[in-house]
Amino acid sequence: METRLNIYGMTCENCQKKVKTIIESFSKINSVEVILADNLAIIKSDHSIDIQKIDKALGLKYNVNEVLGSFNESKFSKLRPLFLIFIYLIFGAFSLNYNNFILREFMLDFMGLFFIIFSFFKILDIKTFPSSFAVYDPIASKWIFYGKIYPFIETALGIFFLSRFDNKLSSIITIIILSFTTLGVAKTLFNKKKIKCACLGTSLSLPMTEATFIENIIMIVMAFIILI
């Protein structure tokens, strides 16, 4: 069987050789091909491999994620956690405005809850999130520190929207950061790459699909409406 792993943290040919040697040291592995340019390891083995053990053996410098291979399972099934969260977000924002429903207030609460919940999952995996995020976000790919602070930017935006602190500034920041991310998502989808979406951190295995693109567009549109 063949297993493909994204291995982030390789910066040179020595890293490439080290990763290849460590993976080859595991039993029941027939061959290992490590492609530095693609941060990819292609492993052929007789049995399934323990990815967590490989991750541990490689050390903290490297971040290991399995490349999503089979898409036989429906997209809805794979994205069920994301859909459930959106249902809860809609219900929560509606509950906060039940007695006196105003669309603008609903959107502010929805955006606030969105950023709080999504940042929570990212912070849970704060060590591995930056490298996963850098795969498709154009800023994080060039400036790793941005990936490290991004979850906290989302937390701050969530608090600002819920507390109604400078809605204009919060909306502008939302449009800027999500526009860059959306461009990266669009490029990934256009190139038909099968990677994990880091929108809910790395604890939940979510594929990058059109749902991620639509999710960002909805937030950007809401931010523009609030500005208007």
Backbone torsions as a table, in degrees:
resi	resn	phi	psi	omega
1	MET	NA	155.2	-177.7
2	GLU	-114.0	132.3	177.6
3	THR	-123.3	132.0	178.2
4	ARG	-111.9	130.2	-178.7
5	LEU	-123.2	134.3	167.3
6	ASN	-84.1	123.2	179.5
7	ILE	-121.0	108.4	-177.3
8	TYR	-98.2	142.1	-179.1
9	GLY	120.3	-10.2	177.3
10	MET	-77.0	124.6	-175.8
11	THR	-118.7	-11.8	-176.9
12	CYS	-154.7	178.8	-179.1
13	GLU	-68.2	-28.8	176.9
14	ASN	-65.0	-39.7	175.8
15	CYS	-62.1	-42.5	-179.6
16	GLN	-59.3	-46.4	-180.0
17	LYS	-65.9	-41.2	-179.6
18	LYS	-61.2	-47.7	-179.8
19	VAL	-60.5	-44.6	-179.8
20	LYS	-61.5	-43.9	-179.0
21	THR	-64.2	-43.3	-178.1
22	ILE	-65.4	-44.0	-179.4
23	ILE	-66.2	-39.3	179.8
24	GLU	-64.5	-22.5	-178.0
25	SER	-72.0	-15.9	179.0
26	PHE	-74.9	146.5	-178.8
27	SER	-74.3	157.9	175.6
28	LYS	65.9	20.8	175.8
29	ILE	-106.6	125.5	-175.5
30	ASN	-85.5	-43.2	-179.3
31	SER	-155.3	153.7	179.5
32	VAL	-136.5	127.9	174.0
33	GLU	-120.4	122.2	-178.8
34	VAL	-112.1	122.0	-178.8
35	ILE	-108.7	105.1	-174.4
36	LEU	-60.5	-45.7	-175.4
37	ALA	-61.8	-30.4	-176.9
38	ASP	-102.8	3.5	-176.2
39	ASN	51.7	43.7	-170.5
40	LEU	-126.7	139.9	172.4
41	ALA	-124.0	126.4	178.8
42	ILE	-108.1	114.2	-173.9
43	ILE	-113.5	128.4	175.3
44	LYS	-112.2	129.0	-175.4
45	SER	-148.0	165.8	179.0
46	ASP	-80.2	-26.7	-177.6
47	HIS	-132.7	169.7	177.1
48	SER	-64.3	147.2	-177.7
49	ILE	-105.7	155.5	178.9
50	ASP	-91.1	101.1	-175.5
51	ILE	-66.0	-34.9	179.5
52	GLN	-63.8	-37.1	178.6
53	LYS	-67.1	-39.0	177.3
54	ILE	-65.0	-43.5	178.5
55	ASP	-58.3	-44.5	-179.3
56	LYS	-66.5	-40.5	-179.0
57	ALA	-66.5	-33.7	-179.1
58	LEU	-73.0	-24.3	177.7
59	GLY	92.1	178.3	-173.6
60	LEU	-69.8	-20.6	-177.8
61	LYS	-66.0	-28.6	-173.6
62	TYR	-110.8	146.4	177.1
63	ASN	-119.5	125.0	-173.3
64	VAL	-112.2	128.3	174.8
65	ASN	-134.5	137.7	177.3
66	GLU	-75.2	133.5	176.3
67	VAL	-73.4	130.6	179.9
68	LEU	-69.1	115.7	-175.4
69	GLY	-99.3	-63.8	-174.4
70	SER	-84.7	129.4	177.9
71	PHE	-115.6	28.5	178.1
72	ASN	-67.1	-33.8	176.8
73	GLU	-67.4	141.4	-176.8
74	SER	-62.8	150.5	179.4
75	LYS	-61.8	-35.4	-179.4
76	PHE	-60.9	-42.0	-179.6
77	SER	-64.7	-41.7	-179.5
78	LYS	-68.2	-33.0	-175.9
79	LEU	-98.7	12.1	-177.7
80	ARG	-54.1	-42.7	177.4
81	PRO	-58.1	-39.7	-179.9
82	LEU	-65.8	-43.9	179.3
83	PHE	-64.5	-39.6	179.1
84	LEU	-63.3	-41.7	179.2
85	ILE	-63.3	-40.6	179.0
86	PHE	-65.5	-35.7	176.7
87	ILE	-63.6	-44.0	178.6
88	TYR	-65.5	-37.8	178.8
89	LEU	-63.1	-45.4	179.4
90	ILE	-63.3	-45.3	179.7
91	PHE	-63.0	-43.2	-179.6
92	GLY	-64.2	-46.0	-179.8
93	ALA	-65.7	-37.9	178.3
94	PHE	-66.5	-39.1	-179.8
95	SER	-63.0	-37.4	-180.0
96	LEU	-69.0	-19.2	-177.3
97	ASN	-121.4	21.1	-173.7
98	TYR	-62.3	-45.2	-174.6
99	ASN	-71.7	-33.0	-178.6
100	ASN	-141.7	80.7	-172.0
101	PHE	-74.0	120.6	173.3
102	ILE	-129.6	125.3	-172.9
103	LEU	-55.4	-43.1	-178.5
104	ARG	-62.0	-42.6	179.6
105	GLU	-66.6	-37.9	176.9
106	PHE	-60.4	-44.9	-179.2
107	MET	-65.0	-39.4	178.3
108	LEU	-61.9	-43.2	179.2
109	ASP	-69.1	-39.9	178.6
110	PHE	-60.7	-46.9	-179.2
111	MET	-65.4	-39.5	178.5
112	GLY	-62.5	-48.2	179.3
113	LEU	-65.1	-38.3	178.7
114	PHE	-56.5	-52.6	-176.7
115	PHE	-67.3	-37.4	179.5
116	ILE	-63.9	-48.6	-176.7
117	ILE	-68.0	-45.8	-177.5
118	PHE	-68.1	-34.9	177.5
119	SER	-69.1	-32.1	178.4
120	PHE	-58.6	-47.6	-179.0
121	PHE	-67.4	-34.3	178.1
122	LYS	-67.8	-41.1	-179.3
123	ILE	-67.3	-29.8	176.0
124	LEU	-57.8	-32.9	-179.0
125	ASP	-118.2	45.0	-172.5
126	ILE	-61.8	-25.2	-178.9
127	LYS	-76.7	-34.8	-176.3
128	THR	-101.5	-16.9	-177.6
129	PHE	-59.9	-47.4	-175.3
130	PRO	-54.7	-43.1	-178.1
131	SER	-70.8	-34.8	177.5
132	SER	-69.6	-39.5	179.7
133	PHE	-66.5	-34.7	-177.3
134	ALA	-68.4	-15.2	-179.8
135	VAL	-63.8	-33.9	-176.5
136	TYR	-127.0	-17.7	178.8
137	ASP	-84.1	124.2	-174.5
138	PRO	-65.6	-30.5	179.2
139	ILE	-76.2	-47.8	-178.5
140	ALA	-62.6	-28.9	-179.6
141	SER	-69.8	-25.8	-179.1
142	LYS	-101.8	-22.9	-176.1
143	TRP	-136.7	94.0	-173.2
144	ILE	-62.3	-28.0	179.7
145	PHE	-62.1	-30.8	178.0
146	TYR	-61.8	-40.5	177.5
147	GLY	-64.3	-31.6	-179.3
148	LYS	-73.1	-33.7	-178.2
149	ILE	-95.5	-11.4	-175.9
150	TYR	-55.7	-45.4	179.2
151	PRO	-59.3	-33.4	-179.0
152	PHE	-77.5	-28.4	172.4
153	ILE	-63.6	-43.6	178.0
154	GLU	-62.5	-41.1	178.5
155	THR	-60.3	-45.4	179.9
156	ALA	-62.4	-42.6	178.9
157	LEU	-63.2	-40.3	177.6
158	GLY	-59.5	-45.2	179.1
159	ILE	-64.7	-42.2	-179.3
160	PHE	-62.2	-45.4	-179.0
161	PHE	-66.0	-42.2	-178.4
162	LEU	-69.7	-32.8	-179.4
163	SER	-90.9	-3.6	-179.4
164	ARG	62.5	35.2	178.4
165	PHE	-87.6	108.8	177.4
166	ASP	48.7	70.5	-178.4
167	ASN	-59.4	-33.2	-179.3
168	LYS	-64.6	-48.8	-179.7
169	LEU	-63.6	-43.3	180.0
170	SER	-61.0	-40.0	-179.9
171	SER	-67.4	-40.7	179.4
172	ILE	-63.3	-44.8	178.7
173	ILE	-62.8	-41.1	178.3
174	THR	-59.7	-46.1	-179.4
175	ILE	-62.0	-42.1	-177.0
176	ILE	-66.0	-54.0	-173.6
177	ILE	-69.4	-37.6	-179.0
178	LEU	-75.9	-25.6	176.6
179	SER	-65.2	-44.2	178.0
180	PHE	-63.4	-45.3	179.8
181	THR	-62.6	-41.4	-179.4
182	THR	-63.4	-38.1	176.4
183	LEU	-61.5	-41.5	178.4
184	GLY	-65.6	-40.5	178.5
185	VAL	-64.4	-44.3	-179.8
186	ALA	-60.9	-40.6	179.1
187	LYS	-64.8	-41.0	179.0
188	THR	-62.9	-44.9	179.9
189	LEU	-66.5	-39.2	-179.6
190	PHE	-64.2	-38.2	180.0
191	ASN	-82.7	-2.3	177.3
192	LYS	58.0	38.9	177.0
193	LYS	-81.9	140.3	178.7
194	LYS	-101.5	96.0	-179.0
195	ILE	-131.9	170.5	178.2
196	LYS	-85.5	144.1	174.3
197	CYS	-88.7	133.2	-179.0
198	ALA	-95.5	14.7	-176.1
199	CYS	-62.1	-30.0	175.7
200	LEU	-114.2	36.4	-178.1
201	GLY	72.0	-161.6	-179.3
202	THR	-110.7	0.1	179.5
203	SER	-73.0	-27.9	176.6
204	LEU	-106.8	126.8	-177.5
205	SER	-84.4	92.2	-179.8
206	LEU	-110.4	129.6	177.3
207	PRO	-76.7	151.3	174.3
208	MET	-75.2	114.3	-179.2
209	THR	-134.8	-177.8	178.3
210	GLU	-60.9	-23.8	-179.2
211	ALA	-61.4	-38.1	178.4
212	THR	-64.4	-42.2	179.0
213	PHE	-63.0	-46.6	-179.3
214	ILE	-63.8	-40.7	179.1
215	GLU	-57.7	-45.7	180.0
216	ASN	-67.6	-41.0	180.0
217	ILE	-61.6	-41.5	179.1
218	ILE	-58.9	-45.0	-179.6
219	MET	-65.7	-39.9	179.3
220	ILE	-64.7	-43.7	178.9
221	VAL	-62.0	-44.0	177.8
222	MET	-59.8	-41.7	179.9
223	ALA	-63.6	-40.1	177.3
224	PHE	-64.5	-41.6	179.9
225	ILE	-62.1	-42.2	-179.9
226	ILE	-64.2	-38.2	178.0
227	LEU	-64.2	-39.3	-179.1
228	ILE	-70.1	NA	NA
